Amino acid sequence: MFGPEGPSLRELAVQALSSVERGYDLLAPKFDHTPFRTPDSVLSAVTTALARTGPYDDGLDLCCGTGAGVEVLAEVCRRSVTGVDFSAGMLDVARRRVRAAGEPRVDWVRADARALPFAPAFDLVVSFGAFGHFLPRELPGLFAQVHSVLRPGGCFVFPVVAPPGPMSPVYWMLLGFDAVMRVRNALWRPPFVMYYRAFRLGEVRSELARGGFQVELQALPEFGRRRDGSPRVRMVVARRRAD
C-alpha cells in the first residue's frame, strides 16, 4: 500500500492520534508517496474537462495539500491561481514542488476552508480528496464559503468516484476504516475527522442547490462505466447563480 518512501506504520499511528492539522503537518513530507494523494489519472481527466469549458481567469484550490490541484488550475487559468490549506506543513511542500514560471501567478494562503479570507475573486474553485475531513453538518457552511469567494457565474468543481457495492472488498475496507475512526474519535482527543463514506452525492447536490448553486454532473469518460451503466467517475460542476 505504501512505497519505501512513504510513512512507516509508527508514523501513521502518531499522525492518526494527532489533530487533523497536526497530522497533516507530520505527513506532509511523505504525503505524495501514499495512496491518499489524488491519482494523476483523475487530475488529468479533470484538467481535460475544464479545458473544454475554459479558459478561466482566477482559480482557487480548496484544501490544496501538496498542490496537485494547483497544477490543474495552472493549465486552465490565465491570470492567477491560489492554493489554500490549513496545514503549514502541506503548504511548505506545495511551495517547493510547484514551480510557477510566468502566467498564471501562483499564491499560497494558510487558512481554514470554513472561514476563507477572500472576496468574490475567483471564476473557478476546485477541490480534490478533501471532503472526508468535513462532517455532513459542516457542508452547508463549507459550501457557503465557496459561494462567497466565487464571482457570479463562477464554478465550483470536484470529482466524485462512484461508491463500491457491498460485493466489493473495497466497500468493506472503507466501512471498516470509518468504524475505526468513529471509535477513535469517541475515545481520543483531539478528534481526527476523516470518513470515506460520509460524503454522499445526493445529499451534496441538495446542499449545493440550497446554497445558491446550479448543479450539473458530467461523466469523466476516461474511467468508463459500471455494469449498471452509471459512470465510474463524475465531475460535479456547481455554478454560482447570478445575483
VMD Tcl script that draws the C-alpha trace (Angstrom):
set ca {
  {0.00 0.00 0.00}
  {2.89 2.34 0.78}
  {6.14 2.55 -1.14}
  {9.55 2.64 0.55}
  {9.43 6.44 0.58}
  {6.05 6.51 2.29}
  {5.34 6.79 6.03}
  {6.02 3.92 8.40}
  {3.29 2.26 10.45}
  {4.58 4.06 13.53}
  {4.46 7.44 11.76}
  {0.90 6.78 10.62}
  {-0.13 5.87 14.16}
  {1.33 9.11 15.53}
  {-0.44 11.10 12.82}
  {-3.76 9.34 13.44}
  {-3.61 10.22 17.14}
  {-3.00 13.89 16.38}
  {-5.42 16.60 15.30}
  {-6.18 16.83 11.58}
  {-3.93 19.88 11.22}
  {-1.02 18.41 13.17}
  {-1.46 15.05 11.50}
  {-1.06 16.57 8.04}
  {1.88 18.68 9.17}
  {3.59 15.42 10.12}
  {2.51 13.53 7.00}
  {3.34 16.33 4.54}
  {6.93 15.31 3.59}
  {5.75 11.82 2.60}
  {2.17 12.55 1.52}
  {2.84 12.23 -2.20}
  {4.10 8.67 -1.61}
  {0.80 7.48 -0.11}
  {-2.50 6.35 -1.67}
  {-4.14 9.43 -0.12}
  {-2.91 11.63 -2.96}
  {-5.43 12.06 -5.78}
  {-4.31 9.82 -8.69}
  {-2.76 11.51 -11.70}
  {-5.41 9.89 -13.92}
  {-8.17 11.79 -12.09}
  {-6.23 15.07 -12.16}
  {-5.60 14.66 -15.90}
  {-9.25 13.89 -16.67}
  {-10.47 16.93 -14.73}
  {-7.90 19.12 -16.50}
  {-9.16 17.89 -19.88}
  {-12.78 18.53 -18.91}
  {-12.04 22.05 -17.63}
  {-10.03 22.89 -20.74}
  {-13.16 22.31 -22.80}
  {-15.12 24.92 -20.82}
  {-12.30 27.39 -20.06}
  {-10.13 29.27 -20.04}
  {-10.72 30.89 -16.67}
  {-9.05 33.95 -15.19}
  {-8.57 33.22 -11.48}
  {-8.70 29.83 -9.75}
  {-8.67 28.57 -6.15}
  {-7.66 25.09 -4.99}
  {-9.61 24.45 -1.79}
  {-7.66 22.32 0.74}
  {-4.79 22.23 -1.71}
  {-2.48 19.91 0.22}
  {0.79 19.50 -1.65}
  {-0.51 21.36 -4.69}
  {-1.75 18.75 -7.16}
  {-4.95 20.74 -7.82}
  {-2.94 23.93 -8.22}
  {-1.18 22.29 -11.14}
  {-4.57 21.52 -12.69}
  {-5.63 25.15 -12.32}
  {-2.36 26.37 -13.80}
  {-3.34 24.59 -17.03}
  {-6.73 26.30 -17.37}
  {-6.39 29.70 -15.64}
  {-4.88 32.70 -17.37}
  {-4.21 35.18 -14.57}
  {-3.81 33.72 -11.09}
  {-4.03 30.51 -9.08}
  {-4.28 30.30 -5.29}
  {-3.82 27.26 -3.08}
  {-5.39 27.38 0.38}
  {-4.86 24.87 3.18}
  {-4.76 24.97 6.98}
  {-1.68 22.73 7.24}
  {1.55 24.71 7.22}
  {3.48 21.52 6.51}
  {1.46 20.71 3.40}
  {1.83 24.28 2.13}
  {5.61 24.15 2.63}
  {5.81 21.02 0.47}
  {3.50 22.58 -2.13}
  {5.66 25.69 -2.42}
  {8.73 23.57 -3.10}
  {7.20 21.14 -5.60}
  {5.02 23.52 -7.66}
  {7.30 25.81 -9.59}
  {5.46 28.64 -11.33}
  {7.10 30.29 -14.30}
  {5.28 33.25 -15.83}
  {1.50 33.17 -16.03}
  {-0.60 32.36 -14.17}
  {0.70 33.76 -10.89}
  {0.59 31.21 -8.04}
  {-0.06 32.21 -4.41}
  {-0.30 30.12 -1.25}
  {-2.54 31.00 1.71}
  {-2.83 29.29 5.06}
  {-6.47 29.37 6.14}
  {-9.37 27.18 7.22}
  {-11.78 26.32 4.39}
  {-14.63 27.06 6.80}
  {-13.51 30.70 7.08}
  {-11.98 31.74 3.76}
  {-10.22 35.14 3.77}
  {-11.17 36.13 0.23}
  {-13.58 38.44 -1.54}
  {-15.55 37.13 -4.56}
  {-12.36 36.97 -6.60}
  {-12.43 33.59 -8.38}
  {-14.01 32.20 -11.54}
  {-13.18 28.61 -10.62}
  {-12.79 26.71 -7.34}
  {-11.64 23.07 -7.35}
  {-11.09 20.55 -4.58}
  {-9.60 17.05 -4.65}
  {-9.99 14.45 -1.94}
  {-10.69 16.80 0.98}
  {-14.38 16.32 1.77}
  {-13.88 13.38 4.10}
  {-12.49 15.88 6.60}
  {-15.85 17.62 6.95}
  {-18.80 16.23 8.85}
  {-22.14 16.28 6.97}
  {-23.43 19.07 9.22}
  {-20.47 21.23 8.14}
  {-21.19 21.05 4.41}
  {-23.72 23.93 4.28}
  {-21.18 26.26 5.89}
  {-18.38 25.00 3.66}
  {-20.44 25.49 0.51}
  {-21.46 28.95 1.71}
  {-17.78 29.86 1.97}
  {-17.13 28.66 -1.59}
  {-20.17 30.61 -2.80}
  {-18.84 33.74 -1.12}
  {-15.47 33.67 -2.93}
  {-16.84 32.94 -6.42}
  {-17.82 35.66 -8.81}
  {-21.39 35.37 -10.13}
  {-21.37 32.65 -12.77}
  {-18.21 31.10 -11.35}
  {-17.90 27.32 -10.89}
  {-17.10 25.01 -8.01}
  {-15.78 21.75 -9.47}
  {-14.72 18.45 -7.91}
  {-14.57 14.77 -8.97}
  {-16.65 12.08 -7.28}
  {-15.89 8.36 -7.62}
  {-18.89 6.02 -7.66}
  {-19.08 4.18 -4.32}
  {-18.23 0.47 -4.38}
  {-21.05 -2.02 -3.88}
  {-21.27 -4.41 -0.92}
  {-19.85 -7.25 -3.05}
  {-16.58 -5.34 -3.39}
  {-13.75 -5.78 -0.85}
  {-13.21 -2.01 -1.06}
  {-16.72 -1.45 0.33}
  {-15.88 -3.39 3.49}
  {-12.44 -1.80 3.78}
  {-13.94 1.70 3.73}
  {-16.73 0.67 6.09}
  {-14.16 -0.73 8.50}
  {-11.98 2.37 8.25}
  {-14.89 4.67 9.08}
  {-15.89 2.45 12.01}
  {-12.36 2.55 13.42}
  {-12.25 6.34 13.07}
  {-15.57 6.73 14.89}
  {-14.29 4.61 17.78}
  {-11.01 6.54 17.81}
  {-12.82 9.87 17.93}
  {-15.14 8.68 20.69}
  {-12.19 7.69 22.87}
  {-9.42 10.13 21.98}
  {-8.99 13.90 21.80}
  {-8.37 15.86 19.72}
  {-10.57 14.26 17.03}
  {-9.24 13.33 13.61}
  {-12.13 13.76 11.19}
  {-11.68 11.53 8.15}
  {-14.62 9.46 6.89}
  {-14.77 7.95 3.42}
  {-18.48 7.13 3.35}
  {-19.97 10.30 4.85}
  {-19.88 12.34 1.61}
  {-22.98 11.20 -0.29}
  {-23.61 12.65 -3.74}
  {-27.39 13.01 -3.37}
  {-27.06 14.97 -0.13}
  {-24.23 17.04 -1.57}
  {-26.30 18.04 -4.60}
  {-29.17 19.10 -2.35}
  {-26.92 21.20 -0.12}
  {-25.27 22.87 -3.12}
  {-28.66 23.76 -4.60}
  {-29.80 25.17 -1.25}
  {-26.59 27.18 -1.12}
  {-27.30 29.04 -4.35}
  {-25.60 26.79 -6.89}
  {-26.91 25.34 -10.13}
  {-25.57 21.79 -10.15}
  {-24.59 19.66 -13.15}
  {-22.95 16.24 -13.24}
  {-20.52 15.41 -16.01}
  {-19.21 11.90 -16.60}
  {-15.44 11.60 -16.99}
  {-15.29 9.18 -19.93}
  {-11.69 8.16 -19.27}
  {-12.91 5.86 -16.48}
  {-15.73 4.12 -18.31}
  {-18.99 2.90 -16.80}
  {-20.12 0.34 -14.27}
  {-22.27 -2.68 -15.12}
  {-25.45 -0.69 -14.44}
  {-24.37 1.94 -16.98}
  {-23.56 4.67 -14.46}
  {-20.22 6.50 -14.75}
  {-17.36 5.28 -12.59}
  {-16.22 8.86 -12.02}
  {-18.27 12.05 -12.29}
  {-17.30 15.69 -12.14}
  {-19.64 17.89 -10.13}
  {-19.97 21.37 -11.65}
  {-21.76 23.75 -9.26}
  {-22.22 27.17 -10.81}
  {-22.92 30.19 -8.66}
  {-26.14 31.73 -9.86}
  {-26.08 35.34 -10.94}
  {-27.00 37.62 -8.04}
}
mol new
graphics top color blue
foreach p $ca { graphics top sphere $p radius 0.5 }
foreach p [lrange $ca 0 end-1] q [lrange $ca 1 end] { graphics top cylinder $p $q radius 0.2 }
display resetview
